[in-house]
């Protein structure tokens, strides 16, 4: 059998550079194009497993260095810019899409991808996108959430909005439409208990309330609007089909009474519309031509169409796609609130979350979400990302322009003997592929290494990255200068006595204390840098401590 070792390593390295880690399942199919026989699969699999394990253990820089000489072994492949498929029933200059969040929580990555999808289609057809804040649950919706949503959309996602509206401001119109629905015999007041309604809907059985005349229903409706029945004692229901296979069509509740103060309208309204009622009407009266939404709303679409049909409203074109989520990350507002309120998480921007606030604070740019959105497009199946995929896309976008710095976690002082006394400055490259450097002051007789590097290399000769070589003592925290020759010996990151205190908030919510090159003082807040042999990090804040400052970074990704 032909030796496929180099080819496997080449594919594994490219896979690791593209996606953050190697999936062995991606390697085997590619080998058939290079002459692998199916009869040799059993022999080749252990080799693939071994190489995948080795490559996954390498740092990013080591992967890049190892891939260079092997790149020519792989077929050239140009990555074509991925574009979204044509939008059904779309005409240039007339497309209107909408972003319909409920201001009861902060936005997460799923919202971001969906909103960018809507915005991209509107832009590509010369149309417009509108923001509609669906604030008809006064018990959960707040102005703070609304303001946060607007900031995320306009400042982070940078979506240009043609308008911003609140559904609650259309309450007079929505109340009128409710009356029209009753007058057409498509709505009735129900006084059954929640348990009875649930049981009847499950059994496909009609309740006695359904037979009330339009005249009597309108009388009950007026009392309902005034709040005379009290929360939970009366609702307006759609007169659908209790035998329908789609349970949403089995006389769903359209309006209910809520005893809560609304953040915009206070106690002006006693009753509030449910999602399907106001959504069906708003999409039509706002002139939305295309409703682009995840298919988790598919069953509700039939009820919304029925409501529009009963009210003689225009039907928009509905395009559905799979829900977006991130593996092992919660996006449920209730769960996140509990984590934040308990103190387990520092806030809605905690690095363990995938809210837009958390991604932005970590340094994940909107361009990353745009690239992901174009990759998945309008797939019907649910799209579950793993965070390494998000990191891989980000790395591709920022690696070529991000400046390198040095951060030493858990630093320990090493006394160096024999270093040339005139060695007081060292030039650190700004980027491996650029000629520019920054000059850092050093003290010849002292360096700081990480505790882990000291434990790993004590008693051995090492090279201070971009600096000189020294041999570490086997037991004492000391070293002896050997040369400046760039030998094939372990390279470690280090800083001098002029380094500044820093700390990094990791993606698991823990802090790593350390020291960073003093040139970090020139960075602007919000700048993303790559700490060599550590990862990409964003400068979040500078905290005054004693007579100095501590530079706080947030870990972006490896």
FENURRA-V417490 format. One record per residue. N is the residue number from 1. RES is the residue in three letters. OMEGA is omega in whole degrees, -180 to 180 (999 if undefined). NEAR is the number of other C-alpha atoms within 12 Angstrom. Layout:
N;RES;OMEGA;NEAR
N;RES;OMEGA;NEAR
This chain:
1;UNK;179;14
2;UNK;179;16
3;UNK;-178;17
4;UNK;-172;29
5;UNK;-178;24
6;UNK;-179;23
7;UNK;178;33
8;UNK;-180;43
9;UNK;180;37
10;UNK;179;34
11;UNK;-180;41
12;UNK;-180;44
13;UNK;179;44
14;UNK;178;37
15;UNK;180;32
16;UNK;180;41
17;UNK;-179;37
18;UNK;-170;27
19;UNK;177;28
20;UNK;175;32
21;UNK;-176;33
22;UNK;171;34
23;UNK;-176;28
24;UNK;-179;30
25;UNK;179;18
26;UNK;-172;23
27;UNK;-173;33
28;UNK;-177;32
29;UNK;-178;21
30;UNK;-176;23
31;UNK;180;33
32;UNK;178;20
33;UNK;180;15
34;UNK;174;20
35;UNK;179;18
36;UNK;178;24
37;UNK;-180;19
38;UNK;-180;17
39;UNK;-178;12
40;UNK;-177;19
41;UNK;-178;20
42;UNK;-180;15
43;UNK;-173;18
44;UNK;-175;28
45;UNK;178;25
46;UNK;178;17
47;UNK;178;25
48;UNK;-180;35
49;UNK;-180;25
50;UNK;-177;19
51;UNK;178;29
52;UNK;179;32
53;UNK;-180;21
54;UNK;-177;23
55;UNK;179;34
56;UNK;-180;26
57;UNK;-177;19
58;UNK;172;25
59;UNK;180;22
60;UNK;-179;34
61;UNK;179;27
62;UNK;177;21
63;UNK;180;32
64;UNK;-179;26
65;UNK;-178;19
66;UNK;-176;24
67;UNK;-177;29
68;UNK;-178;19
69;UNK;-176;17
70;UNK;-174;22
71;UNK;-177;25
72;UNK;180;15
73;UNK;-176;21
74;UNK;178;24
75;UNK;179;16
76;UNK;178;8
77;UNK;178;9
78;UNK;177;7
79;UNK;179;9
80;UNK;179;8
81;UNK;-177;11
82;UNK;179;15
83;UNK;-179;21
84;UNK;178;27
85;UNK;179;18
86;UNK;-180;17
87;UNK;-179;30
88;UNK;175;20
89;UNK;-177;17
90;UNK;175;26
91;UNK;-177;18
92;UNK;175;19
93;UNK;-176;16
94;UNK;-175;21
95;UNK;174;32
96;UNK;175;40
97;UNK;-177;44
98;UNK;174;44
99;UNK;-171;44
100;UNK;-178;39
101;UNK;171;38
102;UNK;-178;37
103;UNK;178;35
104;UNK;177;29
105;UNK;177;32
106;UNK;-177;40
107;UNK;176;41
108;UNK;-173;36
109;UNK;178;44
110;UNK;175;36
111;UNK;-176;35
112;UNK;-180;43
113;UNK;180;44
114;UNK;-179;43
115;UNK;178;44
116;UNK;177;41
117;UNK;178;43
118;UNK;-179;47
119;UNK;-178;38
120;UNK;178;37
121;UNK;179;40
122;UNK;-180;37
123;UNK;-175;26
124;UNK;178;26
125;UNK;178;26
126;UNK;-178;18
127;UNK;-179;28
128;UNK;178;32
129;UNK;-178;41
130;UNK;177;37
131;UNK;178;37
132;UNK;-180;35
133;UNK;-173;37
134;UNK;-169;40
135;UNK;-177;36
136;UNK;173;44
137;UNK;-175;34
138;UNK;179;33
139;UNK;-175;20
140;UNK;-174;25
141;UNK;179;32
142;UNK;177;29
143;UNK;180;24
144;UNK;177;18
145;UNK;179;25
146;UNK;-180;31
147;UNK;179;24
148;UNK;179;29
149;UNK;-180;39
150;UNK;179;34
151;UNK;-180;23
152;UNK;-176;35
153;UNK;-174;38
154;UNK;-176;25
155;UNK;-178;19
156;UNK;179;32
157;UNK;178;36
158;UNK;175;22
159;UNK;178;35
160;UNK;-177;28
161;UNK;176;30
162;UNK;179;22
163;UNK;174;20
164;UNK;-179;27
165;UNK;176;26
166;UNK;180;34
167;UNK;-178;38
168;UNK;179;35
169;UNK;179;25
170;UNK;-177;27
171;UNK;178;29
172;UNK;179;19
173;UNK;-180;18
174;UNK;176;31
175;UNK;177;29
176;UNK;180;21
177;UNK;177;31
178;UNK;177;41
179;UNK;179;32
180;UNK;-180;25
181;UNK;179;36
182;UNK;-178;34
183;UNK;178;23
184;UNK;179;23
185;UNK;-177;27
186;UNK;179;35
187;UNK;179;41
188;UNK;177;43
189;UNK;-178;44
190;UNK;-178;36
191;UNK;178;29
192;UNK;175;25
193;UNK;179;17
194;UNK;180;19
195;UNK;-179;13
196;UNK;178;19
197;UNK;-179;30
198;UNK;-179;22
199;UNK;-180;18
200;UNK;180;22
201;UNK;179;29
202;UNK;-179;22
203;UNK;-178;17
204;UNK;-176;23
205;UNK;179;22
206;UNK;177;26
207;UNK;-176;26
208;UNK;-178;16
209;UNK;-174;28
210;UNK;-174;31
211;UNK;-179;18
212;UNK;180;23
213;UNK;178;20
214;UNK;-178;24
215;UNK;-180;19
216;UNK;179;21
217;UNK;180;33
218;UNK;177;26
219;UNK;178;20
220;UNK;180;29
221;UNK;-179;37
222;UNK;177;24
223;UNK;178;21
224;UNK;180;34
225;UNK;-179;33
226;UNK;179;20
227;UNK;-175;25
228;UNK;-176;21
229;UNK;-179;24
230;UNK;-178;20
231;UNK;176;23
232;UNK;-177;24
233;UNK;180;24
234;UNK;177;34
235;UNK;170;42
236;UNK;-178;41
237;UNK;174;42
238;UNK;177;36
239;UNK;-176;36
240;UNK;-179;34
241;UNK;-175;24
242;UNK;177;27
243;UNK;-176;19
244;UNK;178;21
245;UNK;177;16
246;UNK;-174;21
247;UNK;177;25
248;UNK;-179;32
249;UNK;-180;31
250;UNK;173;34
251;UNK;179;39
252;UNK;176;41
253;UNK;-179;35
254;UNK;178;43
255;UNK;175;41
256;UNK;179;35
257;UNK;-180;33
258;UNK;179;33
259;UNK;-179;22
260;UNK;179;24
261;UNK;179;21
262;UNK;-174;26
263;UNK;177;26
264;UNK;-171;24
265;UNK;176;24
266;UNK;-177;16
267;UNK;-176;19
268;UNK;-177;22
269;UNK;177;32
270;UNK;-177;33
271;UNK;-177;41
272;UNK;-179;44
273;UNK;175;41
274;UNK;-175;34
275;UNK;-174;33
276;UNK;-179;34
277;UNK;-176;41
278;UNK;-179;40
279;UNK;180;41
280;UNK;-176;39
281;UNK;-177;40
282;UNK;179;41
283;UNK;-177;38
284;UNK;-174;30
285;UNK;178;24
286;UNK;180;33
287;UNK;178;25
288;UNK;-179;36
289;UNK;-176;36
290;UNK;175;37
291;UNK;179;44
292;UNK;-174;42
293;UNK;178;35
294;UNK;-174;32
295;UNK;172;24
296;UNK;178;17
297;UNK;-172;23
298;UNK;-178;24
299;UNK;-178;20
300;UNK;-178;27
301;UNK;-179;32
302;UNK;179;27
303;UNK;179;37
304;UNK;177;37
305;UNK;180;30
306;UNK;179;31
307;UNK;179;42
308;UNK;179;30
309;UNK;180;20
310;UNK;-177;29
311;UNK;179;29
312;UNK;179;18
313;UNK;-179;24
314;UNK;179;24
315;UNK;175;29
316;UNK;174;32
317;UNK;-178;24
318;UNK;177;31
319;UNK;-177;31
320;UNK;179;28
321;UNK;-178;28
322;UNK;179;26
323;UNK;177;30
324;UNK;175;36
325;UNK;178;32
326;UNK;-176;27
327;UNK;174;21
328;UNK;177;13
329;UNK;179;25
330;UNK;174;23
331;UNK;-179;28
332;UNK;-177;22
333;UNK;-179;25
334;UNK;-179;16
335;UNK;-179;18
336;UNK;179;30
337;UNK;-179;25
338;UNK;180;17
339;UNK;-179;22
340;UNK;-177;19
341;UNK;179;15
342;UNK;-178;12
343;UNK;179;14
344;UNK;176;20
345;UNK;-175;23
346;UNK;-179;22
347;UNK;179;24
348;UNK;176;36
349;UNK;178;30
350;UNK;-175;33
351;UNK;178;37
352;UNK;-179;37
353;UNK;175;40
354;UNK;169;41
355;UNK;178;37
356;UNK;178;40
357;UNK;-179;34
358;UNK;180;33
359;UNK;-179;39
360;UNK;-177;39
361;UNK;178;36
362;UNK;179;40
363;UNK;175;38
364;UNK;-174;41
365;UNK;177;36
366;UNK;178;33
367;UNK;177;26
368;UNK;180;32
369;UNK;178;39
370;UNK;180;35
371;UNK;178;31
372;UNK;180;39
373;UNK;179;38
374;UNK;179;26
375;UNK;-175;25
376;UNK;176;28
377;UNK;-175;36
378;UNK;178;31
379;UNK;-178;22
380;UNK;-179;18
381;UNK;177;17
382;UNK;-180;21
383;UNK;180;26
384;UNK;178;22
385;UNK;165;28
386;UNK;-174;21
387;UNK;176;31
388;UNK;176;26
389;UNK;177;30
390;UNK;179;38
391;UNK;-179;36
392;UNK;178;33
393;UNK;180;33
394;UNK;-179;36
395;UNK;179;35
396;UNK;-176;26
397;UNK;-171;22
398;UNK;-173;27
399;UNK;-174;30
400;UNK;-176;17
401;UNK;-175;20
402;UNK;-180;28
403;UNK;179;32
404;UNK;174;38
405;UNK;179;44
406;UNK;174;43
407;UNK;179;44
408;UNK;179;39
409;UNK;178;34
410;UNK;-173;26
411;UNK;172;32
412;UNK;-177;27
413;UNK;177;27
414;UNK;176;33
415;UNK;-176;26
416;UNK;176;31
417;UNK;176;23
418;UNK;179;21
419;UNK;180;26
420;UNK;-178;21
421;UNK;-180;15
422;UNK;-179;13
423;UNK;-176;22
424;UNK;179;20
425;UNK;175;22
426;UNK;180;25
427;UNK;176;23
428;UNK;179;31
429;UNK;176;23
430;UNK;-178;27
431;UNK;-177;26
432;UNK;-176;22
433;UNK;-179;15
434;UNK;-177;15
435;UNK;-175;12
436;UNK;178;14
437;UNK;171;20
438;UNK;-178;24
439;UNK;-180;19
440;UNK;177;29
441;UNK;176;24
442;UNK;172;30
443;UNK;-174;26
444;UNK;-172;30
445;UNK;-177;25
446;UNK;171;32
447;UNK;175;41
448;UNK;175;41
449;UNK;176;42
450;UNK;179;33
451;UNK;-178;23
452;UNK;178;18
453;UNK;178;30
454;UNK;-180;36
455;UNK;-175;20
456;UNK;-170;19
457;UNK;-179;28
458;UNK;-176;26
459;UNK;-178;20
460;UNK;175;24
461;UNK;180;30
462;UNK;174;36
463;UNK;173;31
464;UNK;-174;37
465;UNK;-179;31
466;UNK;-177;32
467;UNK;-176;35
468;UNK;-177;36
469;UNK;174;33
470;UNK;177;39
471;UNK;-179;32
472;UNK;175;32
473;UNK;-176;23
474;UNK;-177;17
475;UNK;-179;16
476;UNK;178;18
477;UNK;-178;28
478;UNK;177;29
479;UNK;180;36
480;UNK;178;31
481;UNK;179;31
482;UNK;-179;24
483;UNK;174;20
484;UNK;-179;19
485;UNK;-180;17
486;UNK;-176;19
487;UNK;175;19
488;UNK;180;10
489;UNK;-179;18
490;UNK;178;24
491;UNK;-178;28
492;UNK;175;33
493;UNK;-174;36
494;UNK;172;47
495;UNK;-178;44
496;UNK;180;38
497;UNK;-180;27
498;UNK;-179;24
499;UNK;-177;34
500;UNK;179;29
501;UNK;-180;37
502;UNK;176;38
503;UNK;-178;32
504;UNK;174;39
505;UNK;-175;32
506;UNK;-177;27
507;UNK;174;33
508;UNK;177;20
509;UNK;179;22
510;UNK;179;19
511;UNK;173;19
512;UNK;-179;26
513;UNK;179;26
514;UNK;178;33
515;UNK;-177;39
516;UNK;178;43
517;UNK;-173;37
518;UNK;-180;28
519;UNK;177;29
520;UNK;-180;36
521;UNK;-180;24
522;UNK;-177;14
523;UNK;173;23
524;UNK;176;17
525;UNK;-180;22
526;UNK;-180;23
527;UNK;175;33
528;UNK;178;35
529;UNK;172;39
530;UNK;172;37
531;UNK;-175;40
532;UNK;-180;36
533;UNK;-180;28
534;UNK;180;30
535;UNK;178;33
536;UNK;-178;39
537;UNK;-180;43
538;UNK;178;39
539;UNK;-174;35
540;UNK;-180;29
541;UNK;174;24
542;UNK;-174;26
543;UNK;178;18
544;UNK;179;13
545;UNK;-177;13
546;UNK;179;8
547;UNK;-177;7
548;UNK;-178;14
549;UNK;174;21
550;UNK;-178;27
551;UNK;-177;38
552;UNK;178;36
553;UNK;170;45
554;UNK;179;45
555;UNK;180;40
556;UNK;176;41
557;UNK;180;40
558;UNK;999;36
